[in-house]
Amino acid sequence: MANLTLKDLQKSYGKTEVLHGINLEVKDGEFVVFVGPSGCGKSTTLRLIAGLEDASGGDIEIGGRVVNNLEPRDRDIAMVFQNYAIYPHMSVKKNIAFGLRTSKLSKPEKEARIQDVAAILDMVDLLERKPNQLSGGQRQRVAIGRAMVRDPAVFLFDEPLSNLDAQLRTQMRLEIKKLHQRVGNTIVFVTHDQVEAMTMADRIVIMKGGHIQQVGPPEQVYRTPANIFVAQFIGAPSMNIWDGEIKGGRVMLGDVALPLSLAHVKAGTPLKIGVRPDDLQLGSADPILHGTVSLREPLGPETLLYLSSDLGAVIVRAPGKNPPEVGDRIALGALAENIHLFDATSGEALV
């Protein structure tokens, strides 16, 4: 196992700059998830760490050594791809063993390692099967096993669950998380799915346009987003954002004065005000806004309500039993600690 450090990492394709000097420290044994929209630079970052592409600037350190000029096989990493990349003509055992093809281990040592990995992944009974005899989740476990058998310092996962159906994705998320708890290797995991990021990561790295927007534990980036982009990207459904203003020394949302301090807000700052759908209180006696239900989305234990209001669209999470009906007029409140202020110009959070 080892720590991973990115120092002012840059990548350009011709005149197009994809990564703009990112910096990150991944601790030994940490599970870090890169998340962001398509084209944000997360997969490029992973490929640079793996040595599949050359950096245009900056350094990549694994275990305290700069690896920029090392071949992928010499970086002590193992990569699991989106499309499994396992050999259809080989058995599960031979696919896993392929990860040891350049190893100097003895034959008994290789056999022992294969059996250990198969046991961890619950695949001992599948070792003689061919990939076409396996389910999608089992094939992904074979790909993970081939990476595990090398016992690398860092595991790299490149959107490994995106080809699976919803139920299998949930199962594999749990399996990968349990695997990390069991073996403790450093993991860098790339996904576009913020639910995967929230449920799996020790820390999340949110990217946009080749820049890191925020790094932190899931609860932290959810509760204290650094800017409007993070606030709306992390969380499903995303945070409600409305225009606000400062009037008479008070923060105003429409014609309602919010119970918020202006100690960190300069006079004249254009405001955006955000509240997550989970944090809006139905039928509040001290509402911050009113809205009319225009659509309901039943989800079993809960119902998402889509409201129209004078401030714009509103989404609120309601109980699954007896939620308000379409056409109902609702008063919505929120605790002061759940109301977020952002600079409308820069998008940055006003703390």
C-alpha positions as CSV (number, residue, x, y, z in Angstrom):
1,M,0.0,0.0,0.0
2,A,1.1,3.6,-0.5
3,N,0.0,7.2,-0.6
4,L,-0.6,9.0,-3.9
5,T,0.3,12.6,-4.6
6,L,-0.6,14.9,-7.5
7,K,1.4,18.1,-7.7
8,D,0.3,20.8,-10.1
9,L,-0.7,18.1,-12.6
10,Q,-1.4,19.4,-16.1
11,K,-2.5,17.8,-19.4
12,S,-3.0,19.4,-22.8
13,Y,-3.9,18.1,-26.2
14,G,-2.3,20.6,-28.5
15,K,-3.6,24.0,-27.5
16,T,-6.5,22.5,-25.5
17,E,-5.8,22.4,-21.8
18,V,-7.7,19.6,-20.1
19,L,-6.2,19.6,-16.6
20,H,-5.2,23.0,-15.1
21,G,-2.6,22.1,-12.5
22,I,-4.5,20.0,-10.0
23,N,-3.1,19.1,-6.5
24,L,-4.2,16.2,-4.4
25,E,-2.9,14.0,-1.5
26,V,-4.4,10.5,-1.3
27,K,-3.5,8.8,2.0
28,D,-2.3,5.3,2.3
29,G,-5.3,3.0,2.4
30,E,-7.8,5.7,1.5
31,F,-10.7,5.2,-0.9
32,V,-11.0,8.4,-3.0
33,V,-13.7,8.8,-5.7
34,F,-13.3,11.3,-8.6
35,V,-16.7,12.5,-9.7
36,G,-17.9,15.1,-12.2
37,P,-19.7,15.6,-15.5
38,S,-18.4,14.2,-18.8
39,G,-15.3,16.1,-20.0
40,C,-14.4,17.3,-16.5
41,G,-10.9,15.6,-16.6
42,K,-11.5,12.8,-14.1
43,S,-10.7,9.9,-16.5
44,T,-7.8,11.8,-17.9
45,T,-6.4,12.1,-14.3
46,L,-6.8,8.4,-13.8
47,R,-5.0,7.6,-17.1
48,L,-2.1,9.9,-16.1
49,I,-1.8,8.1,-12.8
50,A,-1.8,4.8,-14.6
51,G,0.8,5.9,-17.1
52,L,-1.5,5.4,-20.1
53,E,-0.9,9.0,-21.0
54,D,1.9,11.4,-20.4
55,A,1.5,14.5,-18.2
56,S,2.1,17.9,-19.8
57,G,3.3,19.3,-16.5
58,G,3.5,18.5,-12.7
59,D,4.4,15.3,-10.8
60,I,2.7,12.1,-9.9
61,E,4.1,10.4,-6.8
62,I,3.3,6.9,-5.6
63,G,4.8,5.8,-2.3
64,G,7.0,8.8,-2.2
65,R,8.6,8.3,-5.7
66,V,7.9,10.3,-8.8
67,V,6.6,7.9,-11.4
68,N,6.1,10.3,-14.4
69,N,8.7,8.5,-16.5
70,L,7.9,5.0,-15.4
71,E,6.0,2.5,-17.6
72,P,2.6,1.4,-16.2
73,R,3.9,-2.0,-15.2
74,D,6.6,-0.3,-13.0
75,R,4.3,2.0,-11.1
76,D,2.9,-0.6,-8.7
77,I,-0.7,0.0,-9.8
78,A,-3.5,-2.2,-11.1
79,M,-6.4,-0.9,-13.1
80,V,-10.0,-2.2,-13.5
81,F,-11.7,-1.0,-16.6
82,Q,-15.3,-0.3,-17.5
83,N,-15.5,-3.1,-20.0
84,Y,-14.0,-5.8,-17.8
85,A,-11.2,-6.6,-20.4
86,I,-11.0,-10.3,-19.5
87,Y,-10.1,-13.0,-22.0
88,P,-13.1,-15.0,-23.2
89,H,-11.0,-18.1,-24.1
90,M,-9.4,-18.4,-20.6
91,S,-11.0,-19.8,-17.4
92,V,-11.6,-17.6,-14.4
93,K,-8.5,-19.0,-12.8
94,K,-6.3,-18.2,-15.9
95,N,-7.7,-14.7,-16.2
96,I,-6.9,-14.0,-12.6
97,A,-3.4,-15.6,-13.0
98,F,-2.7,-13.4,-15.9
99,G,-2.1,-10.6,-13.5
100,L,1.0,-12.6,-12.3
101,R,2.5,-13.2,-15.7
102,T,5.5,-11.0,-15.0
103,S,5.8,-11.9,-11.3
104,K,8.9,-13.6,-10.0
105,L,6.8,-15.7,-7.5
106,S,7.2,-19.4,-7.5
107,K,4.4,-21.6,-8.9
108,P,3.1,-22.6,-5.4
109,E,3.2,-18.9,-4.3
110,K,1.2,-17.9,-7.4
111,E,-1.3,-20.7,-6.8
112,A,-1.7,-19.6,-3.1
113,R,-2.3,-16.0,-4.1
114,I,-4.9,-17.0,-6.7
115,Q,-6.8,-19.1,-4.2
116,D,-6.6,-16.3,-1.6
117,V,-8.1,-13.8,-4.1
118,A,-10.8,-16.2,-5.2
119,A,-11.8,-16.7,-1.6
120,I,-12.0,-13.0,-0.9
121,L,-14.2,-12.5,-4.0
122,D,-16.3,-15.6,-3.3
123,M,-15.2,-17.2,-6.6
124,V,-13.5,-20.5,-5.5
125,D,-16.3,-22.5,-7.1
126,L,-16.1,-20.5,-10.4
127,L,-12.4,-20.9,-11.1
128,E,-12.8,-23.4,-14.0
129,R,-15.6,-21.5,-15.7
130,K,-15.2,-19.4,-18.8
131,P,-16.4,-15.8,-18.9
132,N,-19.4,-16.6,-21.1
133,Q,-20.7,-18.8,-18.2
134,L,-20.7,-15.9,-15.8
135,S,-23.0,-13.0,-14.9
136,G,-22.0,-9.4,-15.5
137,G,-21.2,-9.0,-11.8
138,Q,-19.1,-12.1,-11.7
139,R,-17.1,-11.0,-14.8
140,Q,-16.4,-7.7,-13.0
141,R,-15.2,-9.6,-10.0
142,V,-12.8,-11.5,-12.3
143,A,-11.4,-8.2,-13.5
144,I,-11.0,-7.1,-9.9
145,G,-9.4,-10.4,-9.0
146,R,-6.8,-10.0,-11.8
147,A,-5.9,-6.6,-10.3
148,M,-5.9,-7.9,-6.7
149,V,-3.6,-10.8,-7.3
150,R,-0.8,-8.5,-8.0
151,D,-1.2,-6.9,-4.6
152,P,-0.5,-3.4,-6.0
153,A,0.1,-0.2,-4.0
154,V,-2.8,1.6,-5.7
155,F,-6.0,0.3,-7.3
156,L,-7.4,2.4,-10.1
157,F,-11.1,1.9,-11.1
158,D,-12.3,3.5,-14.3
159,E,-16.2,3.6,-14.1
160,P,-16.3,-0.2,-13.5
161,L,-20.0,-0.3,-12.8
162,S,-21.5,1.8,-15.6
163,N,-22.3,-1.3,-17.8
164,L,-24.3,-3.0,-15.1
165,D,-28.0,-2.8,-14.4
166,A,-29.2,-0.8,-11.4
167,Q,-29.6,-3.7,-9.0
168,L,-26.2,-5.2,-9.9
169,R,-24.6,-1.8,-9.6
170,T,-25.9,-1.6,-6.0
171,Q,-24.6,-5.1,-5.3
172,M,-21.1,-4.4,-6.7
173,R,-20.9,-1.1,-4.9
174,L,-21.3,-3.0,-1.6
175,E,-18.8,-5.7,-2.7
176,I,-16.1,-3.2,-3.7
177,K,-16.6,-1.3,-0.4
178,K,-16.4,-4.5,1.6
179,L,-13.3,-5.5,-0.4
180,H,-11.6,-2.3,0.5
181,Q,-12.4,-2.7,4.2
182,R,-11.0,-6.2,4.0
183,V,-7.7,-5.6,2.1
184,G,-7.1,-1.9,2.9
185,N,-5.3,-0.9,-0.3
186,T,-5.4,2.6,-1.6
187,I,-8.2,3.0,-4.2
188,V,-8.8,5.8,-6.7
189,F,-12.3,5.3,-8.3
190,V,-13.7,7.3,-11.2
191,T,-17.4,7.7,-11.8
192,H,-20.0,10.1,-13.2
193,D,-22.6,8.8,-10.7
194,Q,-22.7,11.0,-7.6
195,V,-24.6,8.2,-5.7
196,E,-21.6,5.9,-6.2
197,A,-19.3,8.6,-5.0
198,M,-21.5,9.3,-1.9
199,T,-21.9,5.7,-0.9
200,M,-18.3,4.4,-1.5
201,A,-15.8,7.2,-0.8
202,D,-13.8,8.1,2.2
203,R,-13.3,11.4,0.4
204,I,-14.8,12.7,-2.8
205,V,-13.0,14.8,-5.4
206,I,-15.5,16.9,-7.4
207,M,-14.2,18.1,-10.8
208,K,-15.4,20.5,-13.4
209,G,-13.6,21.8,-16.5
210,G,-10.2,20.4,-15.5
211,H,-10.3,22.0,-12.0
212,I,-10.9,20.4,-8.6
213,Q,-14.0,22.2,-7.1
214,Q,-13.9,20.5,-3.7
215,V,-12.4,17.6,-1.8
216,G,-13.9,16.2,1.4
217,P,-15.8,13.4,3.0
218,P,-19.3,12.7,1.5
219,E,-21.2,14.3,4.4
220,Q,-19.0,17.4,4.3
221,V,-19.4,18.1,0.6
222,Y,-23.1,17.4,0.9
223,R,-23.7,19.7,3.9
224,T,-21.2,22.4,3.2
225,P,-20.7,22.7,-0.6
226,A,-17.9,25.0,-1.7
227,N,-19.9,26.5,-4.5
228,I,-23.2,26.3,-6.5
229,F,-21.8,23.7,-8.8
230,V,-21.0,21.3,-6.0
231,A,-24.3,22.1,-4.3
232,Q,-26.3,21.1,-7.4
233,F,-24.1,18.2,-8.6
234,I,-23.9,16.4,-5.2
235,G,-27.3,15.2,-4.0
236,A,-30.3,13.8,-5.8
237,P,-32.5,15.7,-6.4
238,S,-30.1,18.7,-6.5
239,M,-30.3,21.7,-4.2
240,N,-32.9,24.3,-4.9
241,I,-31.3,27.6,-5.8
242,W,-33.1,31.0,-5.9
243,D,-32.2,34.7,-6.2
244,G,-31.8,36.6,-3.0
245,E,-30.8,40.1,-2.0
246,I,-29.6,42.2,0.9
247,K,-32.2,44.8,1.9
248,G,-32.2,46.9,5.1
249,G,-29.4,44.8,6.5
250,R,-31.3,41.6,6.1
251,V,-31.0,38.6,3.8
252,M,-34.2,38.6,1.7
253,L,-35.8,35.7,-0.2
254,G,-38.5,37.4,-2.1
255,D,-40.3,39.4,0.6
256,V,-39.2,37.1,3.5
257,A,-36.3,38.1,5.8
258,L,-34.2,35.0,6.5
259,P,-32.7,34.5,10.0
260,L,-29.1,34.6,8.7
261,S,-26.0,36.5,9.7
262,L,-24.4,39.0,7.3
263,A,-21.1,39.0,9.1
264,H,-19.3,37.4,6.2
265,V,-21.3,39.1,3.4
266,K,-20.2,42.4,1.9
267,A,-22.9,45.0,1.3
268,G,-24.0,44.9,-2.3
269,T,-23.0,41.3,-2.9
270,P,-25.5,39.6,-5.3
271,L,-26.8,36.5,-3.6
272,K,-28.1,33.1,-4.5
273,I,-29.9,31.2,-1.7
274,G,-30.0,27.4,-1.6
275,V,-31.9,24.8,0.4
276,R,-31.8,21.0,-0.2
277,P,-35.2,19.3,-0.9
278,D,-34.6,17.2,2.2
279,D,-34.3,20.3,4.4
280,L,-37.6,22.0,3.3
281,Q,-40.3,21.6,6.0
282,L,-43.8,21.0,4.8
283,G,-46.6,23.1,6.4
284,S,-44.2,25.3,8.4
285,A,-45.7,27.9,10.7
286,D,-42.8,30.2,9.8
287,P,-42.4,29.7,6.1
288,I,-39.7,31.1,3.9
289,L,-41.8,30.6,0.7
290,H,-45.0,29.2,-0.6
291,G,-45.5,27.0,-3.7
292,T,-48.2,25.1,-5.6
293,V,-47.7,21.4,-6.3
294,S,-47.5,20.9,-10.1
295,L,-46.2,17.3,-10.1
296,R,-45.7,14.3,-7.8
297,E,-43.1,11.6,-8.2
298,P,-43.9,8.6,-5.9
299,L,-40.9,6.6,-4.8
300,G,-42.4,4.3,-2.2
301,P,-41.2,5.4,1.2
302,E,-41.1,9.0,0.0
303,T,-42.6,11.3,-2.7
304,L,-40.8,14.1,-4.6
305,L,-43.0,17.2,-5.0
306,Y,-42.3,19.7,-7.8
307,L,-43.8,23.1,-7.0
308,S,-44.1,26.4,-8.8
309,S,-43.6,29.6,-6.9
310,D,-43.0,33.3,-7.3
311,L,-39.3,32.5,-6.8
312,G,-39.2,29.8,-9.5
313,A,-39.2,26.0,-9.4
314,V,-39.0,24.2,-6.1
315,I,-38.4,20.5,-5.3
316,V,-39.2,19.1,-1.8
317,R,-39.0,15.6,-0.4
318,A,-42.2,14.5,1.3
319,P,-43.3,11.3,3.1
320,G,-44.6,8.5,0.9
321,K,-47.9,8.2,2.7
322,N,-50.6,10.8,2.1
323,P,-48.4,13.4,0.4
324,P,-49.9,16.7,-0.8
325,E,-52.0,16.6,-4.0
326,V,-51.3,18.3,-7.3
327,G,-52.8,21.8,-7.0
328,D,-52.3,22.1,-3.2
329,R,-50.7,25.3,-1.9
330,I,-48.0,24.6,0.6
331,A,-46.0,26.6,3.1
332,L,-42.3,25.6,3.2
333,G,-39.9,26.4,6.0
334,A,-36.2,25.7,6.7
335,L,-33.8,25.9,9.7
336,A,-31.2,28.6,9.5
337,E,-28.4,26.0,9.4
338,N,-29.8,24.4,6.3
339,I,-30.0,27.6,4.3
340,H,-26.9,28.2,2.1
341,L,-25.7,31.5,0.8
342,F,-23.6,31.9,-2.4
343,D,-22.1,34.8,-4.2
344,A,-24.2,35.1,-7.4
345,T,-21.3,36.3,-9.5
346,S,-18.5,33.8,-8.5
347,G,-20.8,31.0,-7.3
348,E,-18.7,30.5,-4.2
349,A,-20.2,29.8,-0.8
350,L,-20.4,32.6,1.6
351,V,-19.4,31.2,5.0
